[in-house]
Amino acid sequence: MKNLKKYQILNINNLLETNLRIPIYQRAYKWKIKNISDLLNDIEEAITKLEKYDNYKYRIGTIILHNNDNKYDIVDGQQRIISLLLIKTYLDKKANNSLLNTFINTKTTKNNILNNYRYIQEYFSSKDKEYKEKVTKAFSKILEVVVLVVDELSEAFQLFDSQNTRGKELEPHDLLKAYHLRKMHENRKQMELSVKKWENIKPAQIKDLFNNYLFPIYNWSHNKKTREFTVKEIDLYKGIDENWEYPYVKIVKKVMPYFQIYGTFTSGRNFFEMVDYYLELKDFVIEEVYKIIYSFNGNAEKILKYNNHSIGYKYARQLFECAFLCYYDRFENFNIQAIKKIFSWAFMIRIDMEMLNFSTINRYAIGMDDILYSNSLAMFSTIINTRKHTDICNLPINISRNPDEAKNAKWNDLYKLIKDINEVS
């Protein structure tokens, strides 16, 4: 097909006949059978409506392409394009499927393509020849997409961001991935390695890392309340451009690739290294610190795991894990006294409160409402502002209540555990 205009509406056949490419920075093909089923149902509905309304058109969505020397890199819409190509490949064995052949670069992509194609075969096996011909015709007569073509990759990503923050939001880490890959566009090998490493990580793991650890720790260490990590906050993790001439940039460049949760990093490759580093560090630190805690008391593991079904307890546990990760990130040790102090501080809020919600955790983490709790310490900002780990070991943590029991009797075993760990009778 000839060169595309900046903006136009294409039928699906014309779109698939365009010189399309899947760029290296794109994620794997993630659509499942449910997505294919919905797409086939939409096509069937469109065919039905054509029988009622003359010249009926069904618009599937918007595709964003980057004109790269008259080859069109798919910036947004690749999941739909691959799925439509699978359907067309089944209906027309002569269809050009070179895009599929060059795109199968991960196990996830390969499995989803095979599974979805099998489903397409099963779907059409129950349809007669006439219906298959109607679907074939629909690709040129009914089904359309809006195509936006840009010449600059930066403009393509700006469109991508705005498209995906209006309707159904992408996960913030997906937008960060796209942003940092754009920063690496001059080094294709680095882009390829970063994408492969990223695709080997489950999205839920990345979401958990940012939402439950990195973002809360950053906010609490700066004495700010935290909230859900959304696309509105992604600027925090865009890092700094190493080409900026500011003095602080020179300092950050010198320390890369060493990271601090409450600090920053240079954009591009270091973002992916930072995510990989903290995914491993988080798992390692949490596993090791609980081993040490369990060694303090024979009942520790039983008590902590038994209470894990309670939402208030989960908040206190998250507070502890974030606080100790913040400590380890700064001092890189498992000092026994520091563990006892941070553990006691974090779980005393569960002892102090009849009901515990995240709003209370937020206030407690930054030292607010001191008269309500046994401790009024802003632990996170204290950690990042101390010079030596012994300063944390020597923190005055109050673990005695009057009366000498938990606010809710349900937590008396946990209260006793805290006292036993600290050798308080």
N, C-alpha and C positions, 0 to 999 in steps of 0.2 A: 504494500500500500504506500502511496506517496506520503510526503512529510505532513505531519499533523499541524493544525492551527493551534493558537494559544488556548482557545476555548472552542469546544464543539461537542455535539451529541453524536455518538456513534452507536450503530447496532452492534450486537455481540460478535457477529462474524467479522465485521470490519475491525473491531478492536483486536480480536485474536489473530487477524492477519497482519497486524502491525508488527514492526520489528521490535518486539518487547524483550526486555532482559530483567532478570531478578538480580539486583546488585548484592554485593557481598555483605553489606550491612543489614540486609533484611533478616528477620527472624525466620525460623523454620515454618513449614506449613502445618498449622495447628488445627485446622477444621476437622471436626469429627463427623460421624454418621448423622448425628442430630442436625448439624448445620446443613449437610447435603440434603437431608429429608426436607428441611424447611425450604431450601432453595427449589427443589423439585416441586414442592407443593405450591410455591409462588408461581412457578412457570405454568403449572396446571391451571391455577386460578386465572392467570393472564390469558391463556388459550380459551378458557370458558367465557371470559368477558369479551374477547374478540368476536365471539359468535353472537353477542348481544349488541355490541357497539362497533360501528364501522371505524376503521383507522385507529383502533385502540392501541395505545403504547404503554408498556410497563417499564418504568425506569428503576433499574436495580441499585444505582447509587453513583457516587463520584469516584473517579480514578485520578490520581495525581501521578504524572510522569515527568521525568527529568530528561530533556533532550541532550543526549551525550553523543555528539558526532552522528546525529541522525539515527542513533539507536536509543530506544526509549526505556530508561530504567524505571521500574515500578517503585514509586515511593509510598503510595498508599493504595490499597485495593488488591494486593497480591493474593489474599485468601480467596476472594471471589473469582479472580481471574483463573487461578489454578483449578478451582472447582468447576467453573464453566468449561474450561478446556478438557477436563476429565469427561464431562457429559458429551461434549462434541466429539471427543476421541472415540467414545463408545458408538455414537450414532453414525460417524463417518470415519471409517477405517483409513481413509486416505488423508485425513486431517493432519496438518503440520503440528507435531507435538515436540518439536525440538526444545521448546521452553521447558518441558518436563524433564527431558533427558539431561539438560545442563543444570537443573535445579536440585536434583536428588543428591544433596550433599550431607545430609544428617540422617541418623536412624529414625528420628521422629518424623521427618518429612517422608521418608520411604514408607514407613508403616502406615501413616495416615493416607498417603496416596493409594497404596494397595487396598487398604480396608474400605476406603471410600469408593474406589473403582468397583470392587466386588459388590458393594451395596447398590451402585448404579446399575450393574448387570442384573441383580435380583429385582430391582424396581421395574426395569423395562421388560423383564421376562414375563410379567403379568399384564403387559400392555400389548395391544394388537399393532399391526404394521401401520395402520392409519394414524394412530396416536403418535408413533415414533416420527412419522412424516410431519405431523403438526408441530412437534417440538423442534425438529430440524428447521422448519419454516419460521418458527418463532425467533430463532437466533438471528434471522435477517429482517424480519418484518415487525416483531412486537417488542422484543427485549432490547433495552437501550441503557447506555451509561453516559453520564456527563464526564468529559475528559478535560482536565486542566494540564497544560504543558508549560513547563518553565525551563529557562536556559541555564539558570544558576542553581546549584545544589542547595545553597543556603535558602533561596526563595522557596524551593520545594519543601524543605523542612519547616519553614515558617507556615506554609499552607497546611502541612501535615499536622503541626501542633494546633493550629486554629480549628481545623476540621474536627479534630479529636477531643477538643475541650469544649465543644458546643453540644454535641449530641451525646452518644454513649462514650464515656470517658475511657481512655486507655489507662492502664496502670501507670503511675508516675515513673516507675523504673523502666518501662518501655520507652517513654519519651526521653529519659536520661540516656538510655542506650543509643537512641537515634542521634541525640545531640552530640555525644562524645565520639561516635563513629564519624560524624561529619567533621569533627576537629582533626580526624586522622586521615582525611581523604587523600593526602599526599603520600601516605605510606600504606599501600594496599596490602602488603604482607602483614603488617600489624593489625589492620582491620580484620583480615581473615582469621588470624589467630585469636583475636579478642572475641569475634562472633562465635567461633567454635567452642571456646571455653565457656562463654555465656550460655550457649544452647545446651550445654551439659548440666546446667544447674536448673533445678525445678523452679518455676516462677514463684511458687508458694514460699520457697526458701528465701528468695530475694525480697519478696514482700514482707515476710516476717522480720528479716534483718533490719530493714528501714523503719517499718512501722512500730516494732516493739523494742528495738534496741538503739540503732544509730540516731534516729530522729528524737526520741525521748531524752537520750543521754545528752545530745547537743543542747536541747532546750533547757533541761534541768541544770546543766553545768553553767549555763548563762543566766540562771535564776529566772527562767521564763516557764510558764505553764506549757505543757505539750498538748497535742491533739492528733487526730488521725493524719497520717502522711498522705497528702493528695497532690494532684498536679499543680496546685497553687503554690506548693512549697519547693518545687524542683529547682528553683534558682539557687537554693542553698547548696545543692550538689552539682552545680555546673562547673565548679572549680574556678580557677583563674587562668587566663590566657598567658602562656609563657612568653609571648611577644610584648606584653605590656611592659612599660619602662618604669613602673613604680618601684621604689626601694624594697617594699615588702615582697614583691614578686621574686626578686633576686634571692631572697632568703628561702622562700618556699621551693624554688627550683633547685637549690643546693641540697635540700634535705630529701627530695624525692628519690626513691620510692618509699620513704618512711612516713608513716601516717599517725595521726592522733584524731580520735573521734571528734573532739571539740575544735579541731583545726580545719585546714583546707588543703587543697592539692592542685596540681596543674591539670587542666582539662585534657581529654583524649585518653590515651593509653592508661594513664594513672588512675582514672576512674575505675576501669575494669580490674586493675590490680588491687585497688582499695577494696572493692566488693569481694573479690576472691580472698584477700587477706583477712577481712573481718568475718566472713563466713566460717573460715577455718578457726580463727582465734576464738570466736564466740563459742563454738561447739567444744573446743578444747578447754577453755577456761571454766565453762559451766560444769562440764563433766568432772574436772579435777576438783573444783571447789566443793562440790557435793560429796565427793569421796572423802574429803578431809572432814567435812561436817559430820558425816555418818560415823567417822572414826572417833568423834568426841564422846558419843553416847550411843549405847546399844539400841536405844529406841528411836534415835533420830530419823533413820530412813523410814521406819513404819509410820511415825507421826506425820512427817512431811508428805509422804505419798498418800496417806489416808485422807488428808484434808484437801487434796488437789482438785476435788470436784467443786469446791466452793469458789464462787466468782470473786468474792472479797479476798480470799486467801490467794487466788491466782494473781490479783493485783499486787499484793504484798510480795509475792514470789518474784514477779517481774521487777519490782522495785529493787529487790536484793540483787537479782542477776544483772540488772543494768548498773547498779552502784558498784558491784565488784568488778564488772567488765571495765568500767571507767577507771577504777583503781589499778587493775592489772595493765590497762592500756598506758597508764602513766608510769607505773613503777616496776612492772614485770616481775612480780614475785607473789608467792602464796604464803606470806607471813601469817602465822597462826593467830597472833593477836589482832591483826588487821581484819582477818576473816571473822573473828568473833565479834568485833566492834560493828562491822558493816552488817553482819547477819542480825545481830541484836537490834540495831537501829531500824532495819527494814521491817522486821517482823513484830516489833513492839507496836506499830501502828495497828496491826491486826488485833493485838491484845487490848489496845486502848479503846477500840470502837465497837459499839453494839452492831452497827451496820457499816460496811466499808464499801464506798464506791470510788470510781476513778477520779472524781473531782477532789475527794479528800487526799488521795495519793498525790495528785498534782500539787496541792497546797503543801503537803508534808515534805515533798521532795525539795521544795525551795524555801522551807523554814517558816511558813506562814502559820497563823492560828496557834501560836505557841502555848496558850493556856489550856488548849484542849488535849494536848498529847504529853506523854512522858518526856519526849525529846522535841526540841525546836531547832534542830541543826539542819542547815542547808548542805546536805552531805556532798552533793555533786560539785557545787562550786568550791566547797572546802577541799575536795580531792584535787581539783585542777589548779588550786592556788597554793597548795603546800609544796615545800621544797623537797622534803624527805618522807619516805613511807612511814617512818617512826612517828611523824606528826599524826597520822591516822591511827596508829597503834595506841596513842596516848589520849585519844578523844574521850571526853567524859560522856558515856552513854548511860542513861538512867534505865535500869531494868527492874526497879522495885515500885510497886503500886500500893496505894492506900485506899481501900482495903487490899490486902495482898492476894488478889485474884484477878482473873481476866474480866473485862467488862461484860462479856457473855461467857457463861460457864462452859460453853462448847469449846472454848479455846484455852482452857486451863492446862491441858496436856502440853500445848505449844508453849504456854507461859512457863511451865515447869522446865521444859526443855531449854529454853533461853537461860533460865536461872542456873540449871545444871551445867550448861556449857561454860558459863561464866563463874562457876563454883560459888554461887550465891545461895545460901540456905533459905 
